[in-house]
Amino acid sequence: MAKALFGHVGGSDPRMVQEMRRLQNRVRDLEAEVSRLQARNDQLSMAVTEVSGSSDREPALA
């Protein structure tokens, strides 16, 4: 895999290494954002389930 990214002849280009690190950091940040959004979505889904499950609402509106 590394050969495909850096080429099989010659050493690593410092600019390529820097770009790879930048992209790895970006992927890590995006994965953390996805986890945060999934957790928030779960919270909101539970809140909606609790509200729609209450018996004091009109059946047509439930």
Gaussian input, Z-matrix of N, CA and C with variables (Angstrom, degrees):
# hf/3-21g

backbone

0 1
 N
 C     1     B1
 C     2     B2     1     A1
 N     3     B3     2     A2     1     D1
 C     4     B4     3     A3     2     D2
 C     5     B5     4     A4     3     D3
 N     6     B6     5     A5     4     D4
 C     7     B7     6     A6     5     D5
 C     8     B8     7     A7     6     D6
 N     9     B9     8     A8     7     D7
 C    10    B10     9     A9     8     D8
 C    11    B11    10    A10     9     D9
 N    12    B12    11    A11    10    D10
 C    13    B13    12    A12    11    D11
 C    14    B14    13    A13    12    D12
 N    15    B15    14    A14    13    D13
 C    16    B16    15    A15    14    D14
 C    17    B17    16    A16    15    D15
 N    18    B18    17    A17    16    D16
 C    19    B19    18    A18    17    D17
 C    20    B20    19    A19    18    D18
 N    21    B21    20    A20    19    D19
 C    22    B22    21    A21    20    D20
 C    23    B23    22    A22    21    D21
 N    24    B24    23    A23    22    D22
 C    25    B25    24    A24    23    D23
 C    26    B26    25    A25    24    D24
 N    27    B27    26    A26    25    D25
 C    28    B28    27    A27    26    D26
 C    29    B29    28    A28    27    D27
 N    30    B30    29    A29    28    D28
 C    31    B31    30    A30    29    D29
 C    32    B32    31    A31    30    D30
 N    33    B33    32    A32    31    D31
 C    34    B34    33    A33    32    D32
 C    35    B35    34    A34    33    D33
 N    36    B36    35    A35    34    D34
 C    37    B37    36    A36    35    D35
 C    38    B38    37    A37    36    D36
 N    39    B39    38    A38    37    D37
 C    40    B40    39    A39    38    D38
 C    41    B41    40    A40    39    D39
 N    42    B42    41    A41    40    D40
 C    43    B43    42    A42    41    D41
 C    44    B44    43    A43    42    D42
 N    45    B45    44    A44    43    D43
 C    46    B46    45    A45    44    D44
 C    47    B47    46    A46    45    D45
 N    48    B48    47    A47    46    D46
 C    49    B49    48    A48    47    D47
 C    50    B50    49    A49    48    D48
 N    51    B51    50    A50    49    D49
 C    52    B52    51    A51    50    D50
 C    53    B53    52    A52    51    D51
 N    54    B54    53    A53    52    D52
 C    55    B55    54    A54    53    D53
 C    56    B56    55    A55    54    D54
 N    57    B57    56    A56    55    D55
 C    58    B58    57    A57    56    D56
 C    59    B59    58    A58    57    D57
 N    60    B60    59    A59    58    D58
 C    61    B61    60    A60    59    D59
 C    62    B62    61    A61    60    D60
 N    63    B63    62    A62    61    D61
 C    64    B64    63    A63    62    D62
 C    65    B65    64    A64    63    D63
 N    66    B66    65    A65    64    D64
 C    67    B67    66    A66    65    D65
 C    68    B68    67    A67    66    D66
 N    69    B69    68    A68    67    D67
 C    70    B70    69    A69    68    D68
 C    71    B71    70    A70    69    D69
 N    72    B72    71    A71    70    D70
 C    73    B73    72    A72    71    D71
 C    74    B74    73    A73    72    D72
 N    75    B75    74    A74    73    D73
 C    76    B76    75    A75    74    D74
 C    77    B77    76    A76    75    D75
 N    78    B78    77    A77    76    D76
 C    79    B79    78    A78    77    D77
 C    80    B80    79    A79    78    D78
 N    81    B81    80    A80    79    D79
 C    82    B82    81    A81    80    D80
 C    83    B83    82    A82    81    D81
 N    84    B84    83    A83    82    D82
 C    85    B85    84    A84    83    D83
 C    86    B86    85    A85    84    D84
 N    87    B87    86    A86    85    D85
 C    88    B88    87    A87    86    D86
 C    89    B89    88    A88    87    D87
 N    90    B90    89    A89    88    D88
 C    91    B91    90    A90    89    D89
 C    92    B92    91    A91    90    D90
 N    93    B93    92    A92    91    D91
 C    94    B94    93    A93    92    D92
 C    95    B95    94    A94    93    D93
 N    96    B96    95    A95    94    D94
 C    97    B97    96    A96    95    D95
 C    98    B98    97    A97    96    D96
 N    99    B99    98    A98    97    D97
 C   100   B100    99    A99    98    D98
 C   101   B101   100   A100    99    D99
 N   102   B102   101   A101   100   D100
 C   103   B103   102   A102   101   D101
 C   104   B104   103   A103   102   D102
 N   105   B105   104   A104   103   D103
 C   106   B106   105   A105   104   D104
 C   107   B107   106   A106   105   D105
 N   108   B108   107   A107   106   D106
 C   109   B109   108   A108   107   D107
 C   110   B110   109   A109   108   D108
 N   111   B111   110   A110   109   D109
 C   112   B112   111   A111   110   D110
 C   113   B113   112   A112   111   D111
 N   114   B114   113   A113   112   D112
 C   115   B115   114   A114   113   D113
 C   116   B116   115   A115   114   D114
 N   117   B117   116   A116   115   D115
 C   118   B118   117   A117   116   D116
 C   119   B119   118   A118   117   D117
 N   120   B120   119   A119   118   D118
 C   121   B121   120   A120   119   D119
 C   122   B122   121   A121   120   D120
 N   123   B123   122   A122   121   D121
 C   124   B124   123   A123   122   D122
 C   125   B125   124   A124   123   D123
 N   126   B126   125   A125   124   D124
 C   127   B127   126   A126   125   D125
 C   128   B128   127   A127   126   D126
 N   129   B129   128   A128   127   D127
 C   130   B130   129   A129   128   D128
 C   131   B131   130   A130   129   D129
 N   132   B132   131   A131   130   D130
 C   133   B133   132   A132   131   D131
 C   134   B134   133   A133   132   D132
 N   135   B135   134   A134   133   D133
 C   136   B136   135   A135   134   D134
 C   137   B137   136   A136   135   D135
 N   138   B138   137   A137   136   D136
 C   139   B139   138   A138   137   D137
 C   140   B140   139   A139   138   D138
 N   141   B141   140   A140   139   D139
 C   142   B142   141   A141   140   D140
 C   143   B143   142   A142   141   D141
 N   144   B144   143   A143   142   D142
 C   145   B145   144   A144   143   D143
 C   146   B146   145   A145   144   D144
 N   147   B147   146   A146   145   D145
 C   148   B148   147   A147   146   D146
 C   149   B149   148   A148   147   D147
 N   150   B150   149   A149   148   D148
 C   151   B151   150   A150   149   D149
 C   152   B152   151   A151   150   D150
 N   153   B153   152   A152   151   D151
 C   154   B154   153   A153   152   D152
 C   155   B155   154   A154   153   D153
 N   156   B156   155   A155   154   D154
 C   157   B157   156   A156   155   D155
 C   158   B158   157   A157   156   D156
 N   159   B159   158   A158   157   D157
 C   160   B160   159   A159   158   D158
 C   161   B161   160   A160   159   D159
 N   162   B162   161   A161   160   D160
 C   163   B163   162   A162   161   D161
 C   164   B164   163   A163   162   D162
 N   165   B165   164   A164   163   D163
 C   166   B166   165   A165   164   D164
 C   167   B167   166   A166   165   D165
 N   168   B168   167   A167   166   D166
 C   169   B169   168   A168   167   D167
 C   170   B170   169   A169   168   D168
 N   171   B171   170   A170   169   D169
 C   172   B172   171   A171   170   D170
 C   173   B173   172   A172   171   D171
 N   174   B174   173   A173   172   D172
 C   175   B175   174   A174   173   D173
 C   176   B176   175   A175   174   D174
 N   177   B177   176   A176   175   D175
 C   178   B178   177   A177   176   D176
 C   179   B179   178   A178   177   D177
 N   180   B180   179   A179   178   D178
 C   181   B181   180   A180   179   D179
 C   182   B182   181   A181   180   D180
 N   183   B183   182   A182   181   D181
 C   184   B184   183   A183   182   D182
 C   185   B185   184   A184   183   D183

   B1=1.4475
   B2=1.5157
   B3=1.3405
   B4=1.4592
   B5=1.5167
   B6=1.3265
   B7=1.4621
   B8=1.5194
   B9=1.3050
   B10=1.4618
   B11=1.5190
   B12=1.3301
   B13=1.4573
   B14=1.5236
   B15=1.3115
   B16=1.4574
   B17=1.5222
   B18=1.2967
   B19=1.4487
   B20=1.5125
   B21=1.3104
   B22=1.4551
   B23=1.5139
   B24=1.3182
   B25=1.4604
   B26=1.5236
   B27=1.3095
   B28=1.4554
   B29=1.5178
   B30=1.3212
   B31=1.4576
   B32=1.5141
   B33=1.3004
   B34=1.4600
   B35=1.5189
   B36=1.3072
   B37=1.4570
   B38=1.5295
   B39=1.3272
   B40=1.4705
   B41=1.5339
   B42=1.3209
   B43=1.4645
   B44=1.5218
   B45=1.3313
   B46=1.4661
   B47=1.5277
   B48=1.3263
   B49=1.4595
   B50=1.5273
   B51=1.3144
   B52=1.4660
   B53=1.5276
   B54=1.3182
   B55=1.4620
   B56=1.5312
   B57=1.3209
   B58=1.4612
   B59=1.5301
   B60=1.3108
   B61=1.4653
   B62=1.5174
   B63=1.3260
   B64=1.4608
   B65=1.5275
   B66=1.3170
   B67=1.4589
   B68=1.5332
   B69=1.3245
   B70=1.4613
   B71=1.5276
   B72=1.3236
   B73=1.4666
   B74=1.5278
   B75=1.3221
   B76=1.4696
   B77=1.5320
   B78=1.3325
   B79=1.4643
   B80=1.5270
   B81=1.3291
   B82=1.4622
   B83=1.5283
   B84=1.3388
   B85=1.4687
   B86=1.5280
   B87=1.3341
   B88=1.4577
   B89=1.5230
   B90=1.3204
   B91=1.4627
   B92=1.5254
   B93=1.3322
   B94=1.4614
   B95=1.5270
   B96=1.3186
   B97=1.4663
   B98=1.5210
   B99=1.3156
   B100=1.4648
   B101=1.5214
   B102=1.3162
   B103=1.4669
   B104=1.5203
   B105=1.3181
   B106=1.4617
   B107=1.5245
   B108=1.3228
   B109=1.4585
   B110=1.5326
   B111=1.3206
   B112=1.4641
   B113=1.5207
   B114=1.3200
   B115=1.4618
   B116=1.5289
   B117=1.3130
   B118=1.4717
   B119=1.5238
   B120=1.3073
   B121=1.4610
   B122=1.5329
   B123=1.3148
   B124=1.4620
   B125=1.5275
   B126=1.3304
   B127=1.4658
   B128=1.5268
   B129=1.3224
   B130=1.4627
   B131=1.5279
   B132=1.3103
   B133=1.4662
   B134=1.5168
   B135=1.3243
   B136=1.4611
   B137=1.5249
   B138=1.3209
   B139=1.4593
   B140=1.5279
   B141=1.3091
   B142=1.4650
   B143=1.5185
   B144=1.3158
   B145=1.4659
   B146=1.5197
   B147=1.3220
   B148=1.4675
   B149=1.5182
   B150=1.3166
   B151=1.4663
   B152=1.5188
   B153=1.3152
   B154=1.4702
   B155=1.5224
   B156=1.3211
   B157=1.4527
   B158=1.5110
   B159=1.3221
   B160=1.4656
   B161=1.5262
   B162=1.3342
   B163=1.4629
   B164=1.5266
   B165=1.3284
   B166=1.4502
   B167=1.5258
   B168=1.3096
   B169=1.4671
   B170=1.5246
   B171=1.2973
   B172=1.4515
   B173=1.5322
   B174=1.3182
   B175=1.4663
   B176=1.5283
   B177=1.3214
   B178=1.4679
   B179=1.5155
   B180=1.3143
   B181=1.4552
   B182=1.5149
   B183=1.2814
   B184=1.4573
   B185=1.5031
   A1=111.04
   A2=116.09
   A3=119.61
   A4=110.87
   A5=116.43
   A6=119.24
   A7=110.62
   A8=116.46
   A9=119.70
   A10=111.01
   A11=117.10
   A12=120.31
   A13=112.66
   A14=117.09
   A15=120.68
   A16=113.74
   A17=118.12
   A18=120.60
   A19=109.61
   A20=116.56
   A21=119.87
   A22=113.43
   A23=118.30
   A24=121.50
   A25=108.19
   A26=116.57
   A27=120.20
   A28=112.31
   A29=114.77
   A30=121.23
   A31=111.96
   A32=114.51
   A33=120.96
   A34=110.13
   A35=114.89
   A36=121.30
   A37=107.46
   A38=118.69
   A39=120.68
   A40=112.94
   A41=117.23
   A42=119.56
   A43=110.94
   A44=114.94
   A45=119.37
   A46=110.03
   A47=117.06
   A48=121.22
   A49=109.94
   A50=116.77
   A51=120.97
   A52=110.76
   A53=116.74
   A54=120.51
   A55=110.87
   A56=117.38
   A57=120.90
   A58=110.33
   A59=117.42
   A60=120.60
   A61=111.29
   A62=115.98
   A63=120.14
   A64=110.42
   A65=116.51
   A66=120.43
   A67=111.46
   A68=117.09
   A69=120.35
   A70=110.84
   A71=116.32
   A72=120.41
   A73=110.94
   A74=116.10
   A75=120.35
   A76=110.59
   A77=116.40
   A78=120.31
   A79=109.86
   A80=117.11
   A81=121.02
   A82=110.55
   A83=116.69
   A84=120.54
   A85=111.40
   A86=116.58
   A87=120.26
   A88=111.67
   A89=117.36
   A90=120.17
   A91=110.91
   A92=116.69
   A93=120.40
   A94=110.58
   A95=117.00
   A96=121.41
   A97=110.50
   A98=117.09
   A99=120.66
   A100=110.06
   A101=117.58
   A102=120.93
   A103=111.03
   A104=116.47
   A105=120.83
   A106=110.75
   A107=116.85
   A108=120.65
   A109=111.78
   A110=117.49
   A111=119.91
   A112=110.95
   A113=116.59
   A114=120.45
   A115=109.94
   A116=117.19
   A117=120.81
   A118=110.30
   A119=117.12
   A120=121.23
   A121=110.38
   A122=116.59
   A123=120.42
   A124=110.76
   A125=116.84
   A126=120.82
   A127=110.66
   A128=115.98
   A129=120.13
   A130=111.13
   A131=117.50
   A132=121.10
   A133=110.64
   A134=116.95
   A135=120.29
   A136=110.32
   A137=117.35
   A138=120.76
   A139=110.84
   A140=116.97
   A141=120.63
   A142=109.94
   A143=117.13
   A144=121.32
   A145=110.46
   A146=117.07
   A147=120.82
   A148=110.69
   A149=117.57
   A150=121.40
   A151=110.14
   A152=117.74
   A153=119.82
   A154=111.22
   A155=117.52
   A156=120.89
   A157=113.77
   A158=118.26
   A159=119.51
   A160=110.01
   A161=116.11
   A162=121.38
   A163=112.90
   A164=119.42
   A165=120.27
   A166=112.83
   A167=117.67
   A168=120.42
   A169=109.87
   A170=115.05
   A171=120.65
   A172=109.43
   A173=118.48
   A174=120.86
   A175=112.40
   A176=117.53
   A177=119.89
   A178=111.68
   A179=116.59
   A180=120.01
   A181=112.46
   A182=118.98
   A183=122.59
   A184=111.05
   D1=-44.44
   D2=-179.88
   D3=-62.01
   D4=-36.22
   D5=178.39
   D6=-63.27
   D7=-38.20
   D8=179.32
   D9=-66.88
   D10=-33.91
   D11=-178.80
   D12=-79.82
   D13=-40.46
   D14=-174.42
   D15=-103.47
   D16=-9.32
   D17=-176.54
   D18=90.94
   D19=146.24
   D20=-175.82
   D21=-89.09
   D22=-1.21
   D23=177.50
   D24=-122.04
   D25=132.72
   D26=176.90
   D27=88.05
   D28=175.14
   D29=-177.92
   D30=-89.16
   D31=-176.86
   D32=179.80
   D33=-77.16
   D34=134.74
   D35=175.05
   D36=-79.24
   D37=124.81
   D38=-178.36
   D39=-56.72
   D40=-33.36
   D41=178.08
   D42=-68.08
   D43=-37.35
   D44=178.45
   D45=-66.76
   D46=-42.17
   D47=178.90
   D48=-62.84
   D49=-42.79
   D50=179.07
   D51=-63.38
   D52=-42.22
   D53=179.05
   D54=-66.05
   D55=-39.40
   D56=177.86
   D57=-62.63
   D58=-42.53
   D59=178.23
   D60=-64.39
   D61=-41.17
   D62=178.36
   D63=-61.97
   D64=-43.48
   D65=-179.85
   D66=-67.76
   D67=-38.72
   D68=177.46
   D69=-62.69
   D70=-41.10
   D71=177.04
   D72=-64.39
   D73=-40.04
   D74=179.62
   D75=-64.79
   D76=-42.76
   D77=178.10
   D78=-62.08
   D79=-43.42
   D80=178.71
   D81=-60.46
   D82=-43.48
   D83=178.50
   D84=-63.10
   D85=-42.31
   D86=179.98
   D87=-67.35
   D88=-37.70
   D89=177.08
   D90=-64.11
   D91=-39.05
   D92=177.24
   D93=-65.32
   D94=-38.88
   D95=178.17
   D96=-65.11
   D97=-42.09
   D98=177.90
   D99=-61.23
   D100=-43.51
   D101=178.74
   D102=-61.97
   D103=-42.88
   D104=179.09
   D105=-63.14
   D106=-43.80
   D107=-179.66
   D108=-68.29
   D109=-36.46
   D110=176.48
   D111=-63.80
   D112=-41.92
   D113=178.71
   D114=-63.72
   D115=-42.80
   D116=179.28
   D117=-65.49
   D118=-40.26
   D119=178.10
   D120=-62.31
   D121=-41.33
   D122=177.50
   D123=-61.63
   D124=-41.71
   D125=178.63
   D126=-62.05
   D127=-45.49
   D128=-179.23
   D129=-66.44
   D130=-38.71
   D131=178.62
   D132=-63.18
   D133=-41.21
   D134=178.33
   D135=-65.74
   D136=-39.29
   D137=179.18
   D138=-63.94
   D139=-41.59
   D140=179.13
   D141=-66.24
   D142=-40.54
   D143=179.06
   D144=-62.88
   D145=-41.10
   D146=179.47
   D147=-65.60
   D148=-42.50
   D149=-178.60
   D150=-68.60
   D151=-43.53
   D152=-177.55
   D153=-73.36
   D154=-16.77
   D155=179.59
   D156=-87.64
   D157=-6.00
   D158=-178.18
   D159=-73.14
   D160=144.57
   D161=-173.18
   D162=-86.64
   D163=-5.91
   D164=-176.70
   D165=-86.53
   D166=1.66
   D167=179.45
   D168=-90.45
   D169=156.00
   D170=175.29
   D171=-65.15
   D172=138.53
   D173=-178.66
   D174=-58.13
   D175=-35.48
   D176=-179.17
   D177=-69.97
   D178=-22.79
   D179=-178.52
   D180=-95.13
   D181=-9.24
   D182=-176.52
   D183=-74.87

